Amino acid sequence: IAAGCRSARLGARGVLQLHAFDADVVADSRPDPDIVNGTTEWRLDNVENFARLHMHTLIPNVKVVIYLDADTIVNADLTVLRDEFAASGSTIGFAQLPGVFMGRALSGSPACNFTTPERWEELRKLPEYNAGAFVIDLERWARHHVVEHIEDLVRKQRACHEGELFAGGSQLLLLMALYMAKDGLAQEIAEFKRCWNFVGLGYKTNFGNCTLE
């Protein structure tokens, strides 16, 4: 894209647009790096990582967005995924990620009376979807005030001095907000086949041929 421009036409493939944003937009939904694991967490230092939580304000007049990390390789027509998501009537959709659960990033017990031990244990057993690729209905996202739920989690994390509540970046915050909201947001998650977000190619070496096929 030429200097000073924010869009460029890619021939018949569409239009590439840049959306600038003020870092202050994500300030209340971004945990302080020094209180997560007691060390600087690179995923918390990256403000762009949290922009995906605010797409309903950063990309106006758009209903459905397919979010992809910058290193994602696309090998299929994403309109198929979009149509499958639209038919689900959900707020957000993720690909299946077998064997990965929230307990990977949550401590063994809740600090600061964050929730009951029983509810915490239930939360630890729920799927931890990968947010490197997901589909989101921005109108429903705004209507359900998901960002407000995320900001509430961040406030509780900042106020807790007994220990960390969670370890991770915007992915974990997004999922915790959906799972812990009292208005049934967990029912707003659609689940797609694993092939729509096959995590780990490039750094994992233990995939069998059948899995890759």
The 8 nearest C-alpha neighbors of each residue, nearest first, counted from 0:
[[1, 7, 4, 2, 6, 5, 3, 15],
 [2, 0, 4, 3, 5, 7, 6, 8],
 [3, 1, 4, 0, 5, 6, 7, 17],
 [2, 4, 1, 5, 0, 6, 17, 7],
 [5, 3, 2, 1, 6, 0, 7, 17],
 [6, 4, 17, 16, 3, 0, 7, 18],
 [7, 5, 16, 15, 4, 17, 0, 14],
 [6, 8, 15, 14, 0, 9, 16, 5],
 [7, 9, 14, 10, 13, 15, 6, 12],
 [10, 8, 13, 12, 14, 11, 7, 15],
 [9, 11, 12, 8, 13, 14, 7, 15],
 [10, 12, 13, 9, 8, 14, 15, 7],
 [11, 13, 9, 10, 14, 8, 15, 7],
 [14, 12, 9, 11, 8, 10, 15, 7],
 [13, 15, 8, 9, 7, 16, 6, 12],
 [14, 16, 7, 6, 8, 13, 9, 17],
 [17, 15, 6, 5, 14, 18, 7, 8],
 [16, 18, 5, 6, 19, 15, 4, 7],
 [19, 17, 16, 20, 57, 58, 5, 6],
 [18, 20, 17, 21, 57, 5, 22, 58],
 [21, 19, 22, 18, 57, 24, 50, 23],
 [20, 22, 23, 24, 19, 25, 50, 26],
 [21, 23, 24, 25, 20, 46, 26, 47],
 [24, 22, 26, 21, 25, 27, 20, 46],
 [25, 23, 22, 21, 26, 20, 27, 53],
 [24, 26, 28, 23, 27, 22, 29, 49],
 [27, 25, 23, 29, 28, 24, 22, 30],
 [28, 26, 150, 29, 25, 153, 24, 30],
 [27, 29, 150, 25, 26, 149, 153, 30],
 [28, 30, 26, 27, 25, 31, 43, 153],
 [31, 29, 153, 32, 28, 43, 157, 156],
 [30, 32, 33, 34, 29, 35, 157, 43],
 [33, 31, 39, 40, 34, 35, 43, 30],
 [32, 34, 37, 38, 39, 31, 35, 36],
 [35, 33, 37, 32, 31, 36, 163, 38],
 [34, 36, 37, 32, 166, 33, 163, 38],
 [35, 37, 38, 34, 166, 163, 33, 40],
 [38, 36, 34, 33, 35, 39, 32, 163],
 [39, 37, 33, 36, 40, 35, 32, 34],
 [38, 40, 32, 33, 41, 37, 35, 44],
 [39, 41, 43, 32, 42, 38, 44, 35],
 [42, 40, 44, 43, 39, 45, 32, 168],
 [41, 43, 168, 40, 45, 44, 48, 167],
 [44, 42, 41, 40, 45, 168, 32, 29],
 [43, 45, 41, 42, 46, 40, 32, 39],
 [44, 46, 43, 47, 48, 42, 41, 49],
 [47, 45, 48, 49, 44, 22, 50, 43],
 [48, 46, 50, 49, 45, 51, 22, 25],
 [47, 49, 46, 45, 50, 51, 169, 42],
 [50, 48, 47, 51, 46, 52, 169, 25],
 [49, 51, 47, 53, 52, 48, 54, 25],
 [52, 50, 49, 53, 54, 48, 47, 66],
 [51, 53, 50, 49, 54, 146, 173, 169],
 [54, 52, 50, 51, 55, 56, 57, 146],
 [53, 55, 57, 56, 51, 58, 52, 50],
 [54, 56, 137, 53, 57, 58, 59, 141],
 [57, 55, 54, 58, 53, 59, 141, 137],
 [58, 56, 54, 55, 59, 53, 20, 18],
 [57, 59, 54, 56, 55, 61, 60, 18],
 [60, 58, 61, 56, 57, 55, 54, 62],
 [59, 61, 62, 58, 55, 56, 138, 137],
 [62, 60, 59, 63, 58, 137, 64, 55],
 [61, 63, 137, 136, 138, 60, 64, 135],
 [62, 64, 136, 135, 137, 61, 65, 134],
 [65, 63, 135, 134, 66, 136, 62, 137],
 [64, 66, 134, 133, 135, 67, 63, 132],
 [65, 67, 133, 132, 64, 134, 68, 131],
 [68, 66, 132, 131, 71, 69, 65, 133],
 [67, 69, 131, 71, 70, 132, 66, 130],
 [68, 70, 71, 67, 131, 72, 66, 132],
 [71, 69, 68, 72, 67, 131, 73, 201],
 [72, 70, 68, 69, 67, 73, 131, 132],
 [71, 73, 74, 70, 69, 67, 68, 75],
 [74, 72, 75, 71, 76, 77, 195, 67],
 [73, 75, 72, 76, 77, 195, 71, 194],
 [76, 74, 73, 77, 79, 195, 78, 80],
 [75, 77, 78, 79, 74, 80, 73, 81],
 [78, 76, 80, 79, 75, 81, 65, 73],
 [77, 79, 81, 80, 76, 82, 83, 75],
 [80, 78, 77, 82, 81, 76, 83, 75],
 [79, 81, 83, 77, 78, 82, 84, 76],
 [80, 82, 78, 84, 79, 83, 85, 77],
 [81, 83, 85, 79, 84, 80, 78, 86],
 [84, 82, 80, 86, 81, 85, 79, 87],
 [83, 85, 81, 87, 82, 86, 80, 92],
 [86, 84, 82, 87, 83, 88, 81, 89],
 [85, 87, 83, 84, 88, 82, 89, 81],
 [88, 86, 84, 89, 85, 83, 189, 82],
 [87, 89, 86, 85, 90, 84, 187, 189],
 [90, 88, 187, 87, 91, 188, 189, 84],
 [89, 91, 136, 187, 139, 135, 140, 188],
 [92, 90, 135, 188, 134, 89, 189, 136],
 [91, 93, 189, 134, 188, 190, 133, 135],
 [94, 92, 133, 190, 191, 128, 189, 95],
 [95, 93, 191, 193, 192, 190, 196, 195],
 [94, 96, 193, 192, 191, 97, 190, 93],
 [95, 97, 128, 99, 193, 94, 98, 129],
 [98, 96, 99, 95, 126, 193, 100, 128],
 [97, 99, 100, 96, 126, 127, 95, 124],
 [100, 98, 127, 97, 126, 96, 101, 103],
 [101, 99, 126, 127, 102, 125, 124, 103],
 [100, 102, 123, 127, 103, 125, 104, 126],
 [103, 101, 123, 105, 104, 100, 124, 106],
 [102, 104, 101, 105, 100, 99, 123, 106],
 [105, 103, 166, 102, 165, 101, 167, 106],
 [106, 104, 165, 102, 103, 101, 166, 107],
 [107, 105, 108, 165, 164, 104, 109, 102],
 [106, 108, 105, 109, 102, 120, 119, 123],
 [107, 109, 106, 116, 110, 119, 120, 105],
 [110, 108, 113, 112, 119, 164, 116, 114],
 [109, 111, 112, 113, 161, 162, 164, 108],
 [110, 112, 113, 159, 161, 109, 160, 162],
 [113, 111, 114, 110, 109, 115, 116, 159],
 [112, 114, 111, 109, 110, 115, 155, 164],
 [115, 113, 112, 119, 118, 109, 116, 117],
 [114, 116, 118, 117, 119, 112, 113, 109],
 [117, 115, 119, 118, 120, 108, 109, 114],
 [116, 118, 120, 115, 119, 121, 114, 122],
 [117, 119, 121, 115, 120, 116, 122, 114],
 [120, 118, 116, 122, 121, 117, 115, 123],
 [119, 121, 123, 117, 122, 118, 116, 124],
 [122, 120, 118, 124, 119, 123, 117, 125],
 [121, 123, 119, 120, 124, 125, 118, 101],
 [122, 124, 102, 101, 120, 121, 125, 119],
 [123, 125, 121, 122, 100, 101, 102, 120],
 [124, 126, 122, 100, 123, 101, 127, 121],
 [127, 125, 100, 128, 101, 99, 124, 96],
 [128, 126, 100, 101, 99, 125, 129, 174],
 [127, 129, 126, 96, 130, 93, 95, 94],
 [128, 130, 131, 127, 132, 170, 93, 96],
 [131, 129, 132, 170, 133, 128, 93, 68],
 [132, 130, 68, 129, 67, 133, 66, 196],
 [133, 131, 67, 130, 66, 196, 68, 129],
 [134, 132, 93, 66, 92, 65, 130, 135],
 [133, 135, 65, 92, 91, 64, 66, 93],
 [136, 134, 91, 64, 63, 90, 137, 92],
 [135, 137, 63, 90, 139, 138, 62, 140],
 [136, 138, 140, 55, 62, 139, 135, 63],
 [137, 139, 141, 140, 136, 62, 142, 55],
 [138, 140, 142, 141, 137, 90, 136, 143],
 [141, 139, 137, 138, 143, 142, 90, 145],
 [140, 142, 144, 138, 139, 143, 137, 55],
 [141, 143, 139, 144, 140, 138, 145, 137],
 [142, 144, 140, 141, 145, 139, 184, 182],
 [145, 143, 141, 147, 142, 146, 140, 148],
 [144, 146, 148, 147, 143, 140, 149, 176],
 [147, 145, 149, 148, 144, 150, 52, 53],
 [146, 148, 150, 144, 145, 149, 151, 28],
 [149, 147, 145, 151, 146, 176, 150, 152],
 [150, 148, 146, 152, 176, 147, 151, 28],
 [149, 151, 28, 153, 147, 152, 148, 27],
 [150, 152, 148, 154, 149, 153, 147, 155],
 [153, 151, 149, 155, 150, 154, 156, 148],
 [152, 154, 156, 150, 155, 151, 30, 28],
 [155, 153, 151, 157, 156, 152, 158, 150],
 [156, 154, 158, 152, 153, 157, 159, 151],
 [155, 157, 153, 159, 154, 158, 152, 164],
 [158, 156, 154, 155, 159, 153, 30, 31],
 [159, 157, 155, 156, 154, 160, 153, 111],
 [158, 160, 156, 157, 161, 111, 155, 162],
 [161, 159, 162, 158, 111, 163, 157, 156],
 [162, 160, 159, 110, 111, 163, 164, 158],
 [163, 161, 160, 110, 164, 159, 111, 34],
 [162, 164, 165, 35, 36, 34, 110, 156],
 [165, 163, 110, 156, 109, 162, 105, 106],
 [164, 166, 105, 163, 104, 106, 167, 35],
 [167, 165, 104, 35, 36, 105, 164, 168],
 [166, 168, 171, 165, 104, 169, 42, 170],
 [169, 167, 42, 170, 43, 171, 172, 166],
 [168, 170, 172, 171, 49, 173, 48, 167],
 [171, 169, 173, 172, 168, 130, 174, 129],
 [170, 172, 174, 173, 169, 167, 168, 175],
 [173, 171, 169, 175, 174, 170, 176, 149],
 [172, 174, 170, 176, 171, 175, 169, 177],
 [175, 173, 177, 171, 176, 172, 178, 170],
 [176, 174, 178, 172, 177, 173, 179, 171],
 [175, 177, 149, 173, 148, 179, 174, 178],
 [178, 176, 184, 174, 185, 175, 179, 180],
 [177, 179, 185, 175, 176, 180, 174, 184],
 [180, 178, 176, 177, 175, 181, 185, 184],
 [181, 179, 182, 177, 176, 178, 184, 183],
 [180, 182, 183, 179, 184, 178, 177, 185],
 [183, 181, 180, 184, 143, 185, 179, 177],
 [182, 184, 185, 181, 186, 180, 187, 178],
 [183, 185, 177, 187, 186, 182, 180, 178],
 [186, 184, 178, 177, 187, 183, 188, 180],
 [185, 187, 184, 188, 183, 89, 189, 177],
 [186, 188, 89, 184, 90, 185, 91, 189],
 [189, 187, 91, 92, 186, 89, 185, 90],
 [190, 188, 92, 89, 91, 93, 187, 87],
 [189, 191, 93, 92, 94, 95, 188, 192],
 [192, 190, 94, 95, 93, 193, 189, 195],
 [193, 191, 194, 94, 95, 195, 190, 196],
 [192, 194, 95, 94, 195, 196, 197, 96],
 [193, 195, 196, 197, 192, 94, 191, 95],
 [196, 194, 193, 94, 192, 197, 191, 80],
 [197, 195, 194, 94, 193, 198, 132, 131],
 [196, 198, 194, 193, 195, 199, 200, 94],
 [199, 197, 196, 200, 129, 96, 131, 193],
 [198, 200, 203, 202, 201, 197, 204, 206],
 [201, 199, 202, 203, 198, 197, 204, 206],
 [200, 202, 199, 203, 204, 198, 70, 71],
 [201, 203, 200, 199, 204, 198, 205, 206],
 [204, 202, 199, 200, 205, 201, 206, 198],
 [203, 205, 206, 202, 201, 200, 199, 207],
 [204, 206, 203, 207, 202, 208, 199, 210],
 [207, 205, 204, 210, 211, 208, 203, 209],
 [206, 208, 210, 209, 211, 205, 212, 204],
 [207, 209, 211, 210, 212, 206, 205, 204],
 [208, 210, 212, 207, 211, 206, 205, 194],
 [211, 209, 207, 208, 212, 206, 194, 205],
 [210, 212, 208, 209, 207, 206, 197, 194],
 [211, 209, 210, 208, 207, 194, 206, 197]]
